[in-house]
Amino acid sequence: MKLFFLTYIPSVVFLSIFIFQDKELEESIKRGADIYTDFCVNCHMSKGEGVTNTFPPLANSDYLLKKREESIRGIKYGQQGPIVVNGINYNGTMAPMGLADEEIADVMNYILHSWGNKSDKTVTPEEVAAISKE
């Protein structure tokens, strides 16, 4: 009986944490979809495909996955200058959107789980808050 409790209780705790995190991420992604529609869709398009040589794609984006901090910084503070996304050079300007850290985390979670992107790590408001302008 003691062995049962020693294995059962940690299993329940682990599963509860795992299920709660998935629910939290799911809610973040839903909020992020609304933010994307309000702030991002005009340039990056409805399926994240962007506009070649003008607005970089977010769909299947190597930049988002390899340069997570730079991606968050770009949303938070705006972005200017050359970047390479999926082998194509972009050299435009993205104005800061004026979003709160939680909104940036939500839209990043939406983008990182849409259109062929997959991230194992959830973006949190704390992670966004820790990113400085440079």
Wavefront OBJ file of the C-alpha trace (Angstrom):
o trace
v 0.000 0.000 0.000
v 2.851 2.370 0.812
v 4.390 1.720 -2.621
v 1.060 2.550 -4.221
v 0.967 5.995 -2.588
v 4.615 6.630 -3.384
v 3.945 6.154 -7.083
v 0.339 7.327 -7.312
v 0.675 10.729 -5.644
v 3.700 11.917 -7.693
v 1.975 10.696 -10.861
v -1.180 12.670 -10.080
v 0.834 15.808 -9.263
v 2.858 15.510 -12.484
v -0.224 14.964 -14.638
v -2.057 17.866 -12.980
v 0.817 20.221 -13.716
v 1.078 18.970 -17.317
v -2.662 19.327 -17.962
v -2.754 22.811 -16.376
v 0.157 23.991 -18.526
v -1.508 22.749 -21.699
v -4.725 24.563 -20.779
v -2.777 27.746 -20.022
v -0.972 27.561 -23.385
v -4.251 26.873 -25.171
v -5.821 29.993 -23.644
v -2.740 32.056 -24.528
v -2.928 30.875 -28.147
v -6.623 31.841 -28.341
v -5.898 35.343 -27.045
v -2.909 35.549 -29.396
v -5.092 34.766 -32.405
v -7.241 37.816 -31.636
v -4.171 40.011 -31.178
v -2.721 38.716 -34.467
v -5.947 39.623 -36.256
v -5.921 43.119 -34.764
v -2.241 43.999 -35.203
v -0.357 41.639 -37.526
v -2.598 40.297 -40.281
v -2.375 43.362 -42.531
v 1.344 42.834 -43.153
v 1.967 39.162 -42.396
v -1.314 37.962 -43.951
v -3.993 35.618 -42.618
v -1.907 32.461 -42.931
v 1.375 34.052 -41.892
v 2.742 33.902 -45.430
v 3.893 37.542 -45.467
v 4.713 39.347 -48.714
v 7.945 38.260 -50.381
v 10.709 40.869 -50.159
v 8.440 43.212 -48.201
v 7.005 41.554 -45.066
v 8.688 38.365 -43.849
v 6.660 35.193 -43.460
v 5.775 33.896 -40.033
v 4.637 30.535 -41.434
v 7.367 27.873 -41.242
v 9.717 30.661 -40.204
v 13.279 29.646 -39.412
v 13.879 33.114 -37.961
v 11.173 32.760 -35.306
v 12.479 29.423 -34.123
v 16.196 30.240 -34.245
v 15.961 33.852 -33.046
v 13.300 33.738 -30.368
v 14.631 36.695 -28.343
v 15.029 38.875 -31.451
v 11.482 37.977 -32.526
v 10.052 39.000 -29.165
v 12.162 42.183 -29.182
v 10.837 43.038 -32.663
v 7.229 42.847 -31.489
v 7.961 44.685 -28.248
v 10.132 47.535 -29.559
v 9.708 47.392 -33.319
v 12.313 46.241 -35.781
v 14.415 47.940 -38.413
v 17.226 46.755 -40.616
v 18.164 43.628 -42.495
v 17.044 40.141 -41.467
v 17.026 36.846 -43.339
v 13.916 34.672 -43.129
v 13.805 31.309 -44.876
v 16.759 32.349 -47.026
v 15.214 35.613 -48.244
v 16.587 39.039 -47.289
v 14.228 41.604 -45.781
v 15.187 45.165 -44.914
v 12.120 46.977 -43.720
v 10.709 48.611 -40.657
v 8.136 47.271 -38.225
v 6.792 49.851 -35.812
v 6.293 48.860 -32.177
v 2.726 47.706 -31.651
v 2.332 49.102 -28.123
v 1.349 45.723 -26.711
v 1.655 44.714 -23.064
v 4.075 41.908 -22.157
v 1.208 39.434 -21.738
v -0.190 40.344 -25.167
v 3.248 39.868 -26.748
v 3.573 36.468 -25.068
v 0.104 35.489 -26.320
v 0.720 36.523 -29.925
v 4.126 34.801 -29.909
v 2.509 31.612 -28.602
v -0.098 31.829 -31.355
v 2.526 32.352 -34.053
v 4.827 29.642 -32.662
v 1.978 27.099 -32.825
v 0.493 28.039 -36.206
v 1.237 27.487 -39.909
v 3.818 24.745 -39.471
v 5.688 26.354 -36.564
v 6.211 24.302 -33.426
v 7.856 25.408 -30.207
v 8.395 23.239 -27.158
v 8.686 26.234 -24.848
v 5.801 28.560 -23.962
v 6.511 32.289 -24.144
v 5.643 33.901 -20.816
v 5.043 37.536 -19.871
v 8.071 37.238 -17.572
v 10.263 36.219 -20.515
v 8.981 39.183 -22.515
v 9.528 41.582 -19.603
v 13.159 40.448 -19.291
v 13.948 41.457 -22.894
v 15.434 44.915 -23.132
v 15.572 47.179 -26.153
v 19.289 46.303 -26.543
l 1 2 3 4 5 6 7 8 9 10 11 12 13 14 15 16 17 18 19 20 21 22 23 24 25 26 27 28 29 30 31 32 33 34 35 36 37 38 39 40 41 42 43 44 45 46 47 48 49 50 51 52 53 54 55 56 57 58 59 60 61 62 63 64 65 66 67 68 69 70 71 72 73 74 75 76 77 78 79 80 81 82 83 84 85 86 87 88 89 90 91 92 93 94 95 96 97 98 99 100 101 102 103 104 105 106 107 108 109 110 111 112 113 114 115 116 117 118 119 120 121 122 123 124 125 126 127 128 129 130 131 132 133 134
